[in-house]
Amino acid sequence: MASQTFAETAVNKAKWYRYYDKNGVANISSTVTPAHIRHGYEALDANMQVIQKNRSYNTDQDLKMAHTRAAQARQQEHDNKLKKAYGSSKIATLKRDDLLKNYKKQIALQQQQLKQSQKDRAVFKRQEMEYFRKGQPVPNDLKDRLRYNMQNITNTKKNIESLQTDYRNTQAQYETIINRLKAFE
């Protein structure tokens, strides 16, 4: 039985390599030459039976695929960094949840500040209306408080929008990271 396996592997090993040139002439050698690669070749066993066929090398196709190979290499490098940084999708999920929880806290705090500023604005506006009703000039400090309050409301709204955008971006970024990590598990 062992001698039969040895014989089968000896027969399946390539002894000769054959290619056909542009004129259709068969060229046979015991090694693969650049001409074999350029034209495509067949690997032959000791009985001159075809073991394997290899297509010709196409430089145009190779150049077209270079961009794809480079993109795959960049993706592989990025994936390796993700594996090193997070280890698993569970760890990335925990980190995402912590970050999103912090964003929610910050948004809630900013919304509380906004509500307080809006309440203060209502109080300041009532005071301003009281001066108008009495026909008295509005004091400069009240005008300043109204202006400062309006700026504070505007800034707080911008902060909330920015935090909400960061929340969505973080969520989307971690979705991609988690999906990539799950692909490896």
Secondary structure as GFF3:
##gff-version 3
##sequence-region A 1 185
A	DSSP	alpha_helix	2	12	.	.	.	ID=ss1
A	DSSP	beta_strand	16	20	.	.	.	ID=ss2
A	DSSP	beta_strand	26	29	.	.	.	ID=ss3
A	DSSP	alpha_helix	34	39	.	.	.	ID=ss4
A	DSSP	beta_strand	41	44	.	.	.	ID=ss5
A	DSSP	beta_strand	50	54	.	.	.	ID=ss6
A	DSSP	alpha_helix	59	86	.	.	.	ID=ss7
A	DSSP	alpha_helix	89	134	.	.	.	ID=ss8
A	DSSP	alpha_helix	140	184	.	.	.	ID=ss9
###
